[in-house]
C-alpha cells in the first residue's frame, strides 16, 4: 500500500515516541525516487523540470508534483506554445507519461512539433602530444593552461543525455526524432473527437471541461498515478498539458464578452483539476489567452486557483519591437504567483524585470538590462 502523502510529492516522516529532539536527520529513503525528479532543497517537495532551466530557477527549482503552472499566452501564442512544448519534450526525455489536451490542434500534431534534445556535443580535440620542452618558460606555461582548460570538459556522447539528469536543453529549430517521441506513452484528448452533448442539469462546468476532467481522472486511476490506490508497479510522473483553456474553441465565452455567461466554468474546472492533482503523481501546465479576457477580476481568480502563474508579453507587433532598449529580447516575462507549499508565505523573485529571448536556438529568460544575469544561462 502506498504511503499517504502529507503534502504534494512528499511522504510523511516516521517519528519515534521516544525521540523528542527537534533536530532529525533527513534521509532520501523517505522520498519517492522517480527518474527525472528531485526533492526540493527548500521544503522537500518532489520537483520536475519545465524543460527551461531558467524558468525552473524562477519557480524555486522546478515544478512541484501535484501542482498547476498557468501560462498566460502571448498575443500570437508563439512563445507560450514553445514553453508548452518544452514541458512535454522534457517528459519524453525523462520517460514520463504525457496527457495532452487541445481544442484547435490535434495533440498528435503538437507532439510532432516537440523540439529536439541537444546532445552533449562538446567536441574534445584529438589527444594532444606531450608538450615539447622549450627553453622559453612562457611556452611551457601556455601549454599547461591549454591542458587545464580541456581537462574538465565532458566526453562526446552519441546518445541522449542521462534520464537521471534534471533539466535538459532543446533546439527549437529542429523537431524530436520520431523514434524518441514514439517511445513515450501519451494519452490524448482532442475535443472535436469527444462528443459533448448539452446537459439538462444545471452543471457549473461546461461539458467540454467536464469531459476533459473525467478523461484525465480515468487515466490517473487506470495508469497507477493515484496515490490512494495500492502501488502495483513502479511509480512514474504524468505530465498534463492543457492548451488554450478559456478560448471559444472549448465552448467558453470568457474571451468573447465583457460579461460572459459561463463566468465560473473555468474556475470550477481549475478547482477540480488541482484537487485531482493533489492526490496523484501528476503535474500540469495550462495555457490561457488572458489578453482576450476583459474581466481582470475574473483573471485574478483564475490565477489564484493555480499554484504557479507566469505571463508572456511578446514584442511582436508592438512599439517595443523597434525600441533599442529591447533589441536583444523578444518579450517580457511576468511572474504573478509562486506556490505556497509547506510554508505560510512565499516570495516572488527579487528581480522582477525579466525578459525572454531565443538565443542560439534556445529559449532563455534573463534579467532585463543587466549584463550579469541572476538567472543561470541556458546551454
N, C-alpha and C positions, 0 to 999 in steps of 0.2 A: 504494500500500500504506500503510495507516495505521501510524503510528509506534507501537511498543510503549510501554507506559506503565510507568515505573519505580515508580509508586505510583498509587493510585486517583485518577483525574481529572487526572493531571499528566503532561505529556510530558517526556521526558529533554532536557536542555540539551546543546547541542553544545560540545565542548571542543577547543580547538586544542592540538596537541602543543607549540607554541612559547609558549603562554601559561601561565606558572607562577604568576601572581598569584592571591591568594586572594580578591580582590575582582572580581566580574564583574557587569556591568550586566544587569539582568533586562529582558527585552523581552516585550511582550504576544504577539508572534508565536509564542512557544514554547508558549502555552496554547491549548487548544481554545476557540473562540469559538462559543457557543451562546446563543440568546436565553433569558432567564430564569435565567442563571447568572453567576457572577462568581468570580474567583480569591480565595482567602483571603489576607489581608494577613499572616497568621502563617506559613503553610507552603506557599502556592501551590496548595493543593488547589482543585479546581473545586467550587463550592458552589451549592446550590439553596435556595430559601426553603421553610420548612414551611408558609407561609401565615399564621403567627403571628409577628409581628416580635419580640415579647418573647421567644419561645421560640428564635428564631434567635440572639438575643443570648446566651442561656444556653448554646447549643451551639457558641459560638465563631464566630458569623456566619452559620450556616446548616447544612444537611446536606451533607456531602461526598459527591460522586458515588461510587458503589461501596460505600456503607456501609448499615447497617441501624439504624433507630431502633426500639427496643422501647418500647411504651407499656403499662404495667400498668394495666388498666382500673379505673375506679372501680366501686363496688358495683353501680350500676344501668346502667353502660355508657352514660351520657349525655354526660359531658364528654370522655371518651376518644373516643367516636364523633364528637364535634364536631371535635376536632383531626384525626381521621382524614379528615373531610370537608373541612376547611380545606386539608389537604395535597393532596387531589385537585382541589379548586377552583383552587388556585394553579397546578396543572399545566394545567388548561383555559385559564386566562387567559394563561399563558406559551406556549401551543400545544405543550406536551409531550404525548407519548403516555401512556396510562394502562393499567395492568394491575390489575384489581380482582378479588379472590377472597374468597368468603364461603361459609359453610355454612348459615346461617339465612336471611338476607335475600338476595334476588336482587340481584346487583350493579347491574342496571338500576334497581332501586328506590333503591339507595344513591345512584346518580348523579343521580336526580331530586330528591334532598334536598340537593344541594350549595348552600351559601349564595351569595347574590347579591353580586357585587363592588360595592364602593362607588365611585361616581364622584367625581372631584374637583369636588365641588359647592359650593365656597365661592363664594357669590354676591357679586359686586362691585357696589356701588351704582352708580347712573347717574353718568355723568361729572359731577363737581362743578363748579359755576360758579366762575369766578375769584373768590377772596375779595375782598370789598369792602374798600376801605381804611377803616380805622377810626382814630379818634383815640385809642382805648384800645389801648395796646401789648399788653395781655393778650389781647384778642380776636384779634389777628394771630398771637400765639404759639399759641393754641389751634387756629387754622386750620392752621398749619404742622404741628402734632402729628397732626391727623386725616389730612392728606395723606400724611405719612410712614408712618402706621400701615398704610395700604392699598396703598402702592406696590409691596410685595414679594409680595402675595397672588397665587396663580395665577389665571389666567383660567378662566371657566366652560368645562367640556368636556361635549360631548353624546355622547361615546363612551367606551369603556373606556380606562383609563389605558394608557400605552405598555407594550408587552410587554417592552421593554428595562429597565423599572424592576424593581428587585429587591425583591420583597415587596409585596403589595397588602393592602387591607383589605376585610373582608366583613361583611355584615349577616346575622346568623343568623336574623333574624325573616322574611327573605324568601328565596325559592329562586331559583336562577340561571335566567335566560331560556333556554328550550329551544333557541333558535337558537344561542346561545353554546355551550351544553353539547354539542349535536349536531355542532358544528364540530370538536370534539376527537375524535381517534381513540382508541378504547378497546377493550381486549381483556378479556373477562370470563371468570371461572372460577366457575361455580356448582356446588357439589359434588353436589346431587341430580341434576344433568343429566349427571354423569360416572359411568358405571358402574365401580365398584371391586370387582373380584372378589378374594376371598382367594387369596393366592399360596401355592403349595405349597412355595416356597423360604423359607428362614429369613432374611427380609429384616429389617434393623434399623430399617426405616422403614415406617410404616403405608401401605396402598395409597392412601389419600386424600392423604397428603403426597407420596408418590411421583408420583402423577398430577399434582399441583399443580406440583411441581418440573419435571416433564417438560414440562408445558404452558408454563411460564414460559421454559424453555430454548429451546423451539421458537420462541416469539415473539422472543426476543433474537436468535437466529440468523437468522430469516426477515426481520425488520424492520431489520436492519443495526445493531443495538446492540452486537454483539460486536466488540471492538477487535482481535481476532486475525484477522479477515477483511478483505479489501480494501474500501476505502470506495467504495461505488457511488453514494451520494447524500449530500446534506448531512447532517451529524450532528444528532441530536436526543437528548433525555433521555427515558428510560422511567421513569415513576413507578409503583412497585409498592405496592399497598395490600392487605395480608392481614389480614382481620378475625377476631378472636377465635380464634386458633390455641390448641390445647390444651384446647378445650372438648369436651364429649361429642358435640357435633354433628359434629365431624370424626372421630369414632370413637375419640377418645383418652380414656383413663381417668385422666389426671393430676388432674383436679378431682373425681373420684368416689371415690377410695380413698386411704387413707393410704399404702398400699404398692402403687402402680399396676403393672399387668402390663406396660404399654407405657412403662416408665420413661424409656427413652432415645430414643424415637421423635422427639419434638420437637427435642431437642438434635441428633440426627442430621440432621434436616431443616434446622435453622438453620445447621449447619456446611456443608451443601451449598449453601444459599442464599447465604451470604456468599462462598463460593468462586466461585459463578456471577457474583455482582455485581462482584467484584473485577476481572474482565476485561471489563467491559461498562460502557456509559454508562447505568447504571441506579441507582436509589436506592429503598430500601424502607422502609415503615412497617408494623410488625407490632404488633397489639394482642393481649394475653394476659390472661385473667381470673385474675390472680395471687392474688386474695383467696380463690379456691377451691382453690388448690394448697397442701396442708398441709405438704409436704416443702420446708422453706426451703432446704436444701442443694441440692435439685434446681432450685429457683427461682434460686439463685445461679449455677448452671451455665448456665441459660438466659440470664441477664443477661450473663454473661461472653462468650457467643457472639454478642452483639450489640455494635455499636460505640457506640451511644448508648442510654441507658436512663433513662426517667423513670417516675414512678408518680404517679397522681392519687388523692387521698383526699378524696372528697366529704363534705360535712357533712350531706347528706340522710339523715334518719333517725337521726342521732347526737346526742349531747348538745351538741356544739359548734354545732349549728344554732340553738339558742336562747341560746348564750353571747354576751354583749355584746362580748366581746373579738374575736369573729369576725363581728360583724354586717355588716361591709362586704364579706365574702368568701363564696365558695361552696365552697371547699375548699382543701386544701394540695397543693403540688406538690413532689415529692422528685426530685432529680437523683442517680441512682445511678451513672451512668457516662457519660463523655465519651470521644471517640475518641483513640487514641494513634497519630496519623498523622505520619510523618516526624519523630518525636521519641521520646525514650526514655521520657518520662513526661508525663502531663497532669494538670492540676489541676482539681478541681471548683470551681464558683463560690464566691467568698468569702462571699456572702450565702446562707446555707443555709435561712433561714426564709422560704420562698416560699409565696405563696398565689395563687389564681386567682379570677376573678370575671367575670361578664357585665356589662359597663359600656357603656351606650349601644348595646346590641345587638351588642357585640363581646366576644370572649373575650380577656382580658388577664391577664398574670402580673406580680405586684408583690412587692416585699419586704414581708413581714408586719410591721405595726406601725410602719412608717416613713412619714412624710408625704412625704419626699423620696426617691422610689424610685430605686434604682440601675439599674433596667431602663427602657428607653425606653417612654414611654407610647404606647398604641395610638391611632391616628387623631389 
